[in-house]
Amino acid sequence: MTKRLAYGTIFLFTIIYILSFVDRQIVAVLGTQIRDTFLLSNFQLGLLYGPAFSVVYAIAGIPMGRLADKTSRKMMICLGLLIWSLMTVISGFASSFAFLITARLFVGLSQAILSPAVYSYMADEFSPQKRATIFSIYASGIFIGIGLSFLAGGTIALHYDWRMAMIAAGLPGIAFVPFAWWYLTEPRRKANVSKPDSSVFLDIIFMLKKPSIRWHLIGFACLASTGYTILAFAGNVFNDVFGRADLIPKYGWFLFGVAGTVIISGKIADHLSRKNPSRRFWMGIVAAVGGIPFYLYGLFHSSAEMAFLFTGIGVLVSSSYNGVAAALLQYFVRSNQRALAGGLYLFVISIAGFGIGPPLTGWLTDSVFTGNYSVSYAIITIMIINGIIAVISFTQAMKHYHQDVIENHAEVYLSLTSVPKEKN
């Protein structure tokens, strides 16, 4: 693949990722309207945004990763885009909470196809020295998509209703499928060790035997929990605490900014790695603690405008880790494990991020904290706990980095997957 075509492919992947996060995040943007339509509790709203998507997304991620290591990544990416876009459109016609839950399950299943296939594709096309930067460009699509869901989805909901916003969110993806199929070409897989085929179980065991991978998954799962919690309940903060629903779509501007901080974080990580590759984990530590002071000031301020500004600055810092997290995992696995590693990563951060953070925050808001700032107390509690665990995890991951990078483990992997020869 030529350099121009390769970078064009990254741009296309970023667009698809943008569309995926518009459809993924739109439930949180429209949350208060959906809640009022179906008379839901905050806990049910957290379930709709979190586990209804994340459980199937997480469980499907590992088999989808293995499938992407074995079959056409182009086909998987295009099929996933078609299904989740169609299910988002259908969600606009929901007549019950159960209908929405079902559609959300299908969105989670189809979106589980995307990133494992893309991670494998990009790791085969670009050099390890540029990996954090390339993955961060792709990851910037997360926040462009979330920003669009706030700005476009929130604006449509204000002028029409949440149903029209759902339909508008899904239609662009359906229209984009033919172009993606025409443009993409399946890359040649790079094999760096000759080995017999292995089971998913053995591959996962091989990964989890490495302390760096275990600490990586724990730390970034905590950051995902923080990130999805603020995204799920930012609308509640502006609507319920300050009575300013008009600020919800405007919050999207900060998410556009996060797309920039994600890319900057990736560039800094690659720069830091020139002296010591383990220093890429420093960007996780920055994301874990750097945003907390801004959230503390913004979530409890008496002014809606100051809350908007400082929670916005907080998200610029706390969500900057996304590209670095996905890229780091690729240094510890083999080329034929890339997509499976991506599936494992998505499994863990989905369970912690979507599956634990939002519903736990909703429960804390309904049952533990009281008063006007109850949702603010719930959010900051989750953030501080996650931040502490993440810093400890990344510090431990750096200690084991050099013994766990893939170059040191060819013989270990072969010992796991080779069939012993029968003695005569």
C-alpha positions in Angstrom: 0.0 0.0 0.0 1.3 3.5 -0.9 1.9 6.0 1.8 -1.0 8.2 0.5 -3.4 5.3 0.4 -2.4 4.1 3.9 -3.0 7.5 5.4 -6.3 7.8 3.4 -7.3 4.5 5.0 -6.6 5.9 8.5 -8.7 8.9 7.6 -11.5 6.6 6.5 -11.2 4.5 9.7 -11.4 7.7 11.7 -14.7 8.7 10.0 -16.2 5.3 10.7 -15.1 5.5 14.3 -16.7 9.0 14.5 -20.0 7.5 13.2 -19.8 4.7 15.7 -19.4 7.1 18.6 -22.2 9.3 17.4 -24.5 6.3 17.6 -23.0 5.0 20.8 -23.1 8.3 22.7 -26.5 9.6 21.5 -28.3 7.8 24.2 -26.5 9.8 26.9 -27.1 13.1 25.0 -30.8 12.3 24.7 -31.0 10.7 28.2 -33.2 13.2 30.0 -35.8 13.2 27.2 -35.8 9.4 27.0 -36.0 9.2 30.8 -39.1 11.5 30.8 -40.7 9.7 27.8 -40.6 6.2 29.4 -40.6 7.4 33.1 -37.2 5.9 33.9 -35.0 6.2 37.0 -31.4 7.4 36.8 -30.3 3.9 37.4 -32.4 2.6 34.4 -30.9 5.4 32.3 -27.4 4.2 33.4 -28.3 0.7 32.4 -29.5 1.8 29.0 -26.3 3.8 28.3 -24.0 1.3 30.0 -24.7 -2.5 30.4 -27.3 -2.7 27.6 -24.5 -1.8 25.2 -21.3 -2.8 27.1 -22.1 -6.4 28.1 -22.7 -7.7 24.6 -20.0 -5.3 23.2 -17.5 -6.7 25.7 -18.4 -10.4 25.3 -18.5 -10.2 21.5 -15.1 -8.3 21.4 -13.0 -11.4 22.0 -14.6 -13.7 19.4 -14.7 -10.8 16.9 -11.0 -10.2 17.5 -10.2 -13.8 16.8 -12.4 -13.7 13.7 -10.6 -10.6 12.5 -7.3 -12.4 12.9 -8.6 -15.2 10.6 -10.8 -13.5 8.0 -11.4 -10.3 6.0 -11.1 -7.2 8.1 -12.6 -5.2 5.3 -15.8 -7.3 5.3 -16.1 -7.1 9.1 -15.7 -3.4 9.2 -18.3 -2.7 6.5 -20.9 -5.2 8.0 -20.6 -3.7 11.4 -21.1 -0.2 10.2 -24.2 -1.2 8.3 -25.8 -3.0 11.3 -25.2 -0.5 14.0 -26.3 2.4 11.8 -29.5 0.6 11.0 -30.2 -0.2 14.6 -29.7 3.4 15.6 -32.3 4.5 13.0 -34.7 1.8 14.3 -34.2 3.1 17.9 -36.0 6.3 16.8 -39.2 4.3 16.5 -39.0 2.6 19.9 -42.3 2.2 21.7 -40.9 1.0 25.0 -37.8 0.8 27.2 -37.5 -2.9 26.3 -37.4 -2.0 22.6 -34.6 0.5 23.2 -32.7 -2.1 25.2 -32.9 -4.7 22.4 -31.8 -2.2 19.8 -28.9 -1.2 22.0 -27.8 -4.8 22.3 -27.5 -5.0 18.6 -25.6 -1.8 18.4 -23.1 -3.2 20.9 -22.8 -6.5 19.0 -22.1 -4.9 15.7 -19.7 -2.2 17.1 -17.6 -5.0 18.7 -16.6 -5.9 15.1 -14.9 -2.6 14.4 -11.9 -1.8 16.5 -10.3 -5.3 16.8 -10.2 -5.4 13.0 -8.9 -1.8 12.7 -6.2 -2.3 15.3 -4.9 -5.4 13.4 -5.1 -3.6 10.1 -3.2 -0.5 11.3 -0.5 -2.5 13.3 0.2 -4.4 10.0 0.5 -1.2 8.0 2.6 1.2 10.2 5.9 0.9 12.0 6.0 0.4 15.8 7.8 3.8 16.2 4.7 5.6 14.9 2.1 3.3 16.5 1.0 5.6 19.4 0.5 8.5 17.0 -1.4 6.5 14.4 -3.6 4.9 16.9 -4.2 8.3 18.5 -5.4 9.7 15.2 -7.9 6.9 15.0 -8.9 7.3 18.6 -9.5 11.0 18.1 -12.6 9.9 16.2 -14.1 8.9 19.6 -14.4 12.5 20.7 -15.3 14.0 17.3 -18.1 11.5 17.3 -19.2 12.3 20.9 -18.9 16.0 20.1 -21.1 15.6 17.1 -23.6 13.6 19.1 -23.8 16.5 21.7 -23.9 19.3 19.1 -26.0 17.8 16.3 -28.0 15.3 18.3 -28.6 17.7 21.2 -29.7 20.5 18.8 -32.1 18.3 16.8 -33.6 17.0 20.1 -34.1 20.6 21.3 -35.8 21.7 18.1 -37.7 18.4 17.4 -37.4 15.4 19.7 -35.1 12.6 20.7 -36.7 10.2 18.1 -35.7 12.5 15.2 -32.2 12.8 16.7 -31.8 9.0 16.8 -32.8 8.7 13.1 -30.5 11.5 12.0 -27.6 9.9 13.9 -27.9 6.5 12.1 -28.6 7.6 8.5 -25.0 8.8 7.7 -23.5 5.4 8.5 -25.9 3.6 6.2 -25.0 6.0 3.4 -21.2 5.6 4.0 -21.1 1.8 3.7 -20.8 1.6 -0.1 -17.8 4.1 -0.2 -16.0 2.2 2.6 -16.4 -1.1 0.7 -15.1 0.5 -2.5 -12.1 2.2 -0.8 -10.7 -0.4 1.6 -8.3 -3.2 0.6 -7.4 -6.1 2.8 -3.7 -5.7 3.9 -1.2 -8.5 3.9 -0.7 -9.9 7.4 2.8 -9.7 8.8 4.0 -12.9 10.6 7.0 -12.5 12.8 7.2 -16.1 14.1 6.5 -19.5 12.6 4.1 -21.3 14.8 1.2 -23.7 14.7 -2.3 -22.4 15.1 -3.4 -21.8 18.7 -6.7 -21.5 20.6 -8.2 -18.3 21.8 -7.7 -19.6 25.4 -4.0 -20.2 25.0 -3.5 -16.8 23.3 -5.3 -15.0 26.2 -3.3 -17.0 28.7 -0.1 -15.9 26.9 -1.2 -12.3 27.2 -2.4 -12.3 30.8 0.8 -14.0 32.0 2.6 -10.7 31.4 2.3 -8.3 34.3 2.5 -5.3 32.1 -0.6 -6.4 30.2 -2.5 -7.1 33.5 -1.6 -3.7 34.9 -2.3 -2.0 31.6 -5.9 -3.5 31.5 -6.6 -2.5 35.1 -5.3 1.0 34.7 -7.0 1.9 31.5 -10.2 0.2 32.6 -10.3 2.7 35.5 -9.8 5.6 33.1 -12.6 4.2 30.9 -14.9 4.1 33.9 -14.1 7.7 34.6 -14.6 8.8 31.0 -17.9 7.1 30.3 -19.2 8.2 33.7 -18.8 11.9 32.9 -20.1 11.4 29.4 -23.2 9.6 30.6 -24.1 12.1 33.3 -22.9 15.5 31.9 -26.4 16.1 30.7 -27.8 15.4 34.2 -25.3 17.9 35.7 -26.4 20.7 33.4 -30.1 19.8 33.4 -30.8 18.6 36.9 -28.2 20.7 38.9 -28.3 23.9 37.0 -31.5 23.8 35.0 -29.5 24.6 31.8 -30.4 21.9 29.2 -29.2 24.4 26.6 -25.6 23.7 27.7 -25.8 20.0 26.8 -25.3 20.3 23.1 -22.6 23.0 23.6 -20.6 20.5 25.7 -19.8 18.9 22.4 -17.2 21.6 21.6 -15.0 20.3 24.4 -15.3 16.8 23.0 -14.0 18.1 19.7 -11.1 19.5 21.7 -10.4 16.1 23.2 -9.8 14.8 19.7 -6.8 17.1 19.7 -5.5 16.2 23.1 -5.7 12.5 22.2 -3.4 13.1 19.2 -1.1 15.3 21.3 -0.9 12.6 23.9 0.1 10.0 21.3 2.8 12.3 19.9 4.2 13.0 23.3 4.1 9.2 24.1 6.1 8.4 21.0 8.5 11.2 21.8 9.0 10.0 25.4 9.6 6.5 24.2 12.8 7.5 22.4 14.7 7.3 25.7 12.6 4.7 27.4 9.6 2.9 25.7 7.9 2.3 29.1 7.4 6.1 29.4 4.4 5.9 27.1 2.5 4.9 30.3 3.2 8.4 31.7 0.3 9.7 29.5 -2.0 7.4 31.4 -0.9 8.9 34.7 -1.5 12.4 33.3 -5.0 11.4 32.3 -5.7 9.7 35.6 -5.0 12.7 37.9 -4.8 15.8 35.7 -8.5 16.4 35.2 -9.6 15.9 38.8 -8.9 19.4 40.1 -10.9 20.9 37.2 -13.8 18.5 37.9 -13.8 19.3 41.6 -14.1 23.0 40.9 -16.6 22.7 38.1 -19.0 20.1 39.4 -19.7 22.0 42.7 -19.6 25.5 41.4 -22.7 27.7 41.9 -22.5 29.0 38.3 -23.6 26.9 35.4 -21.1 28.7 33.1 -18.2 27.9 35.4 -19.3 24.3 35.8 -19.5 24.1 32.0 -16.0 25.6 31.5 -14.2 23.6 34.2 -15.8 20.2 33.6 -15.0 20.8 29.9 -11.3 21.5 30.7 -11.3 18.4 32.9 -12.5 16.1 30.1 -9.8 17.5 27.8 -7.2 16.0 30.2 -8.9 12.9 31.5 -9.9 11.5 28.1 -6.6 12.1 26.4 -5.3 8.5 26.9 -7.4 6.6 24.4 -4.9 6.2 21.5 -2.0 5.5 23.7 -3.9 2.7 25.5 -4.7 0.8 22.4 -1.3 1.3 20.9 0.6 0.1 24.1 -1.0 -3.3 24.1 0.3 -4.0 20.6 3.9 -4.0 21.8 3.2 -7.1 24.0 1.5 -9.3 21.5 2.4 -11.0 18.2 1.1 -10.0 14.7 -1.4 -12.9 14.7 -2.8 -11.8 18.0 -3.3 -8.1 17.3 -7.1 -8.2 16.8 -7.6 -10.6 19.7 -5.6 -8.3 21.9 -7.8 -5.4 20.8 -10.9 -7.5 21.6 -9.5 -8.3 25.1 -8.8 -4.6 25.7 -12.3 -3.6 24.6 -13.8 -6.4 26.7 -12.1 -5.1 29.9 -12.7 -1.4 29.4 -16.3 -1.9 28.3 -17.1 -3.9 31.4 -15.5 -1.3 33.6 -16.3 1.8 31.6 -19.8 1.3 30.3 -20.8 -1.6 32.6 -19.7 -0.4 36.0 -19.2 3.4 35.9 -22.5 4.7 34.6 -24.9 2.4 36.5 -22.9 2.8 39.7 -23.0 6.5 39.4 -26.8 6.4 38.7 -27.3 4.2 41.8 -25.1 6.6 44.0 -27.2 9.5 42.7 -30.5 7.8 43.5 -29.7 6.0 46.7 -26.6 7.4 48.5 -26.1 11.1 47.9 -28.8 13.7 48.4 -29.4 17.3 47.6 -29.0 19.4 44.5 -25.4 18.2 43.9 -26.0 14.5 44.4 -25.0 13.7 40.8 -21.8 15.7 41.2 -20.9 13.8 44.4 -21.5 10.5 42.6 -19.3 11.5 39.6 -16.4 12.8 41.6 -16.4 9.7 43.9 -16.0 7.4 40.9 -13.3 9.6 39.5 -11.1 9.8 42.6 -11.2 6.0 43.2 -10.4 5.3 39.6 -7.6 7.8 39.5 -5.8 6.2 42.5 -6.1 2.7 41.1 -4.9 3.8 37.7 -1.8 5.6 38.9 -0.8 2.5 40.9 -1.4 0.3 37.9 0.6 2.3 35.4 3.5 2.6 37.8 3.6 -1.2 38.1 3.2 -1.7 34.3 6.3 0.4 33.7 8.4 -1.7 36.1 7.6 -4.8 34.0 7.6 -3.3 30.5 11.1 -4.3 29.3 10.7 -8.0 30.4 7.3 -8.2 28.7 7.8 -6.7 25.3 7.2 -9.3 22.6 10.8 -9.7 21.5 11.7 -11.4 24.7 8.9 -14.0 24.6 9.1 -16.0 21.3 10.2 -19.1 23.1 7.5 -18.8 25.8 4.8 -18.5 23.2 6.0 -21.4 21.2 6.2 -23.6 24.3 2.5 -22.8 24.9 1.3 -23.6 21.4 3.6 -26.3 20.2 2.5 -29.9 20.3 5.1 -32.2 21.8 6.6 -34.8 19.5 5.8 -38.4 20.4 8.9 -40.3 21.4 9.7 -43.6 19.6 
